[in-house]
Amino acid sequence: MSKTAIKREIEGTLKRLVTDYLDLYIIHRFDYETPIEETMETLNELVQEGKVRALGASAMYGYQFYNMQLVARDHGWTPFSVMENHYNLLYREDEHELIPICKQWNVSLMPYSPLASGRLARPTWSANTLRSKTDRVARGKYDHTFEADHQIAKRVYEISQKYQATMAQVALAWQWAKRVTSPIVGATKSRYLDDAENGDLIDTDSPDDDAELGTEVVIARWDWKRRDYYIVKPTQGIFSFQVGDTRCYSSGVLS
């Protein structure tokens, strides 16, 4: 991510998209060859020039991300405000370091593969599709831990059946409970977008018995101005469920 490379690529991107600026510009992986100062200064220049409104990072170790943020802060440059990391019910490694660092820097999480390449969206581990047969990257990420992870996927299926929801909705509700801002969902059919948008996973007239936290039913909603969740008492039915060590609550789209 040298200055020459960043300048060249942003101009190419703007030309291909036929636009004057990008709302969000995300770098992919950490560059071990280029000094952090050069990368962050160049990215800041893109913001100052009006070609980029916000910066994001992706796929790096927590200490690397922290150091890049530190350089931006110390020089008065634009820091990253978004992290596109690999995060889902089957892969939670970033909870040890990267996600706590993101919270420390008030960085929004925008994880890719929230449905684990479909493994959290269907009752069977594999599917008879071209992608399932040819996607070696997905197989490398998930299939080597099949014995343990399949049990998690089965739990997601059981919960979806209990609440008459799709597995994708349950897996995404877990992401909301983990304070993810905007999971990146790959969709090949329009109904998959409905799953991603619709958090109304169950329709009841009264709250389910297991949807209580202490003595009152609660739900978290996102406040964009405060950039934080706030607790409200719902007026319609909600539900909760347990996946691993996380208690999830939902009664509508958390947006």
Secondary structure, DSSP 8 states (H G I E B T S, - for coil): --HHHHHHHHHHHHHHHT-S-EEEEE--S--SSS-HHHHHHHHHHHHHTTSEEEEEEES--HHHHHHHHHHHHHHT-----EEE-B-SSS--GGGTTHHHHHHHTT-EE--B-TTTTTTTSSSSSS-SSHHHHH-HHHHHHHGGGHHHHHHHHHHHHHHHHHTT--HHHHHHHHHHHTT-S--B---SSHHHHHHHH-------SS--TT-EETTEE-EEEEETTTTEEEEE--SS--EEEEETTEEEEESS---
